[in-house]
Amino acid sequence: MPEQDAWNQIWELNHRVTDLGEPLALTDETRALLRDTAAEVAIAPEEAASALHGDVSAAALLKEIAKRIRVGSRRLSRAIAEAMKHEEAGDLEAARVPLLELLDVEIVPFYRELAQVQLDALDES
């Protein structure tokens, strides 16, 4: 399970760097945050380590981490909402479809786990 505070820090840091144009201060703390959260969003340790050697590549890593968190969260929310709509209508097979489709494309382990929990709950219905 990801560290919620770390994901919030990523969001805030990405906002400052990407949206506000602040330079990325590549401190030991920032490196640790990027390295640890990269692993949580399925970025290979070697790729993260390589990116942390320079400001430009570290900023790109930050942007990719934030993107995976944001896009995965939206994808999961849509899939759950769609599944719930079908479940409430009594169509469990149709309810499984958006969750299975999410599992076909989602790479963030936490979001995959949540989708699987939803699928398992449907199977218990």
N, C-alpha and C positions, 0 to 999 in steps of 0.2 A: 504494500500500500504506500502510495507516495506521501511525502511530507507536505501537508497542506500549506504550511507556512513557507516552505521553499517554493512551491508553485506560485504563491502570492508574490513572493520576492521576484521571481522570474517575470511575472506579469508587470510589476512596477518597474523593474529595471528595463524591460523591453520597451515599455511606454516612454520612459525617459530617453532611451537611446534612439529608438526608431521614430517615435512621434515628435519628441521635443528636440531631437538633434544633439543631445548631450553626448560627450565622448564616453566610451566605455572605459572605466578605470579598472584595469585588470589586476586587482589585488589578489592576495592569497585567498581571501574570503570569497571573492567573486569567482576565482578559478574553481574552488571547491563546490560552490553552488552550481556552476555550470556543469562540472564533471558529474556530480551526483544526480542532478536532474536529467542530464543527458541519458544516463543509464535507465532512469525511470520512464523515458519516452522512447526506448528502443533505439538509441543511437549507440553504435559500437564504441567501447572504451578507447580503442585505437584512434577512431575518428575524432572523438572528443579531445583526447590528449593532443593530437596533432593540431586541432583548431585552437587550443589554448596557448600556442606558441606566439601568437601575434594578435594585436588589437582588432584588425579587420576580420580575421578568421574567427576570433572569439565572438565578435559582434554578429557574424553570420550564424554561428552556433546558437547564440542566444535567440536570434530571430527564428531559427528552425525549431528550437525547443518550445518557444512560445506558440508557434504555429501548430505544432503537434498537440499541445494541450488544448488550444482554442478550437481547432477543427475537430479533434476527437470528441471534445465535450459537446459540441453542437451536433455532431453525427449521432452520438449516443442519445442525447436528449430527443432528437427527432425519431430515432428508432424506438425508443421506449414509449413515446407518445403515440406513435403509430400502432405499436403492439398493444397498448392499453385500449386504444379505440376498438381494435378488432376483438380483443378479449371481452370487452364490455358488450359487444354485439354477439358474443357467444361463438365466435369463429377462432378457435385456438390454432388451427393450422395457418390461417392468415396472420395471426398474431406472431407466430414464429418467424415468418418471412423477413420482416425488417431487422430482426435481431440476427438471423443467420446471414443476411446480406452485410450487416455491419461487421460480423466476424470474418467475412471474406476479405474485407479491406482494412480493418483497423489494426494498427501495429502497437499502440500504447497498451502495455499489459494491464494496467488498472482498468481502462475502459473495456478491454476484452473480458476481464473478470466480471465487471458489472453486467455486461450483456449476457454472459453465461449464467449469472445468478438469476436474471430475468427469465431466461430460457428454462432453467431448472424449475422456477416457480410456476411457469406455464405447464410443465410436465406434471407437477403435483396437483394442478387444478382438477 
